[in-house]
Every structure is written in structure tokens, then in C-alpha cells.
Amino acid sequence: MMELFAKGHMTYCTEFRLYNFKPESTPLLAFVDASLTNNPTLQTIGFARDRLNEDMCAAIMQRLYYNPALTCLDINGNPITISAFQKDIVK
């Protein structure tokens, strides 16, 4: 996947979703850093039902926070509680 983004094969991609997959933490964060963080065209990124814990979801959100084109980050269906993220939203 990283190679597809690196070689420009996903240049006009506005949506990327990886659902029902249990990725390893380190490679997933490397992929997010290398391919998704500064991607100028992705408007929607989805990691729903990937069995990501609260720490992984928070790490992904921190990395994607400054992506100017991103309008939707879909992490629903993961074993997280909304209260963990409401504290950050209220601030």
C-alpha cells in the first residue's frame, strides 16, 4: 500500500478505507505517517472495525490532525469508549 501511494498510483484518490482488518500497530502507524499524513487529496480515511484500541485510534488521530484535505476519519466499530475521546473534544 505504501508503495502505491509513494509511486503516485493513488494521486486522485479522495477516499481510503481499510475495514475488518487487524493490522499490526507499528506498520499501521508507519503507513499512516508515510502515506496518509500529508496526502493532499484524501478527504475520507476509514479504519472501522479493525479492532484498534483507544491508544491506536488516538495515535492515528494525532498524526492526521493537520491534514488539510481530511474531512472524515472513520474509526467506528473499534473497541473504544467515546468517553476517552470526549475529554479531548470538550477542551
N, C-alpha and C positions, 0 to 999 in steps of 0.2 A: 504494500500500500504506500509506504513512504516513497518508494521508487516511482510510483505512478505520479505522485504529487511533485516529486523532485524533477522529473523529466518533463513536466508540463502537460501531461495527459489529462489532468483534471482542471485545466485552466478555466474553463467556463462552467464548472460545477458550482451550483448555488446551494446544494443540499447534500450532506453526507450523514448517513445513519448506519450505525453498527448495532444491531439488535440481537437479543437472545444469544449472546456470545459471552464467554467468561474469560476475558483477556488477563494476562499476567500484568501486574502493576507497573513494573519498570519499563517493559516495551511499550505499554499503552501510553505512559507519560512521555516517553521518548518520541512516539508518533505524534502526540498532541503538540509537543514542543517544536518538532521539526516540520510538521506538515499543516497543522491547523491554527497555530497561534497567530501568525501574521498573514494568513491567507486572505487576500483582498476580495475574493468573490463569494466565499461561503457565508450564507445568511442563516442557515439552519444546520446544527450539528446535533446528532442524536446518539445517546448511549443508553437507551431504555432497555430494561430487563436484562442487563448484563451482569447482574449480581455484584455491583460495585458497592462498597461500603461508604459510610459518610466521609471518611478521610479521603478516599479516592475521588469522590464527587467534588469535594472541596478543592482538592489539588487541581482537578480539571478546570473548575470554575476560576480559580486564581490564574491559571495560565491563559485562559481565553477571555478574561475580563476586558482587556484593552483591544481586542479585535474589533476594528471599526465597522466592519460589514455585518457582524454577527447580530442577529435579532432574536434567535431562539436557540436555547440549549436544552434539549430534551433528555432528562435523566429519570423519567418516571418509571415505576415498576422495579426500582432497585430497593434493597432492604435498608432504607434510611427513614428517619423520622423527620417530619417537617419542622419540628421544634428546634432541631440542630441548626437549621438554616434561617429560621425566623429571627433569631438573635442578630444575625448579620443584616437582615433586611430592615429591621426597625431602626438601626443606628443611623 
